[in-house]
Amino acid sequence: MQLPNGWDYNEVGVIAMDTMKWEKLTEVQGRLEAELIESFLEANGVDVELIQESVGHSAFPVMVDGLGRVQIFVPIEKEPDARELLKEFREGSVKEE
């Protein structure tokens, strides 16, 4: 699995960052939902990193024992804004400007 810049596996094989500049916003089941949230957050000025454990990407992804879960990370300083945007996204109450 290719990891974003600044990310690596720590001594026990857990994905970790060299400096804690990112905060886990949420975890979703499936890449499609993760990418929709990623697009929405990025359109609203929040950088996003997606991390997914999988046996490979295919047209029929495996979703067994958490393999289909995708973790969504945002910069720590943007986390409060991202949490509010995520709430709006899930409630369908997106504000139009």
C-alpha positions in Angstrom: 0.0 0.0 0.0 1.4 3.4 -1.0 1.3 5.9 1.9 1.1 9.7 1.7 4.2 11.8 2.4 5.0 11.9 6.1 3.3 8.5 6.8 5.0 5.3 7.6 4.5 2.0 9.5 5.7 2.2 13.1 7.5 -0.6 15.0 4.3 -2.7 15.4 3.1 -2.3 11.8 0.5 0.4 12.5 0.3 3.3 10.1 1.8 6.4 11.8 2.9 9.9 10.9 6.4 11.3 11.7 4.7 14.4 13.2 1.1 14.5 14.2 -0.2 17.1 11.8 -3.3 15.1 10.7 -6.4 14.0 12.7 -8.6 11.1 11.9 -12.0 12.7 11.0 -14.0 9.5 10.5 -13.9 6.0 9.1 -16.3 4.8 6.4 -17.1 1.5 4.7 -16.0 1.6 1.1 -13.9 3.8 -1.2 -16.8 5.4 -3.0 -18.2 7.1 0.1 -14.7 8.1 1.2 -14.0 9.7 -2.2 -17.4 11.6 -2.1 -16.5 13.0 1.3 -13.0 13.8 0.2 -14.3 15.7 -2.8 -16.8 17.6 -0.7 -14.2 18.6 1.9 -11.6 19.6 -0.7 -14.2 21.7 -2.5 -14.6 23.5 0.8 -10.9 24.1 1.4 -10.0 21.1 3.6 -7.1 18.9 2.5 -7.8 15.2 2.9 -5.8 12.0 3.1 -7.5 8.6 2.7 -6.0 5.5 4.2 -7.3 2.0 3.3 -6.2 -1.5 4.1 -7.1 -3.8 1.2 -6.0 -6.8 -0.7 -6.0 -4.7 -3.8 -8.3 -2.4 -5.8 -10.7 -4.0 -8.2 -14.2 -3.6 -9.6 -15.4 -5.8 -6.7 -13.4 -4.7 -3.6 -13.1 -7.1 -0.7 -14.9 -5.8 2.4 -14.2 -8.6 5.0 -12.9 -8.0 8.5 -12.5 -4.3 8.0 -10.6 -4.5 4.7 -13.1 -2.2 3.0 -12.8 0.5 5.7 -11.3 3.8 4.7 -10.0 6.2 7.3 -10.3 9.9 6.4 -7.7 12.3 7.8 -7.6 16.1 7.8 -5.0 18.6 9.0 -5.4 19.2 12.8 -6.0 22.9 12.4 -8.9 22.2 9.9 -10.5 19.4 12.0 -13.3 21.5 13.6 -14.3 22.9 10.2 -14.1 19.5 8.6 -16.3 18.0 11.4 -18.9 20.6 10.7 -18.7 20.1 7.0 -19.0 16.3 7.5 -22.1 16.9 9.6 -23.7 19.0 6.8 -22.7 16.4 4.2 -24.3 13.6 6.1 -27.5 15.6 6.9 -27.8 16.8 3.4 -27.9 20.4 4.6 -25.1 21.8 2.5 -25.2 25.6 2.5 -25.1 27.2 -1.0 -23.3 30.5 -1.4 
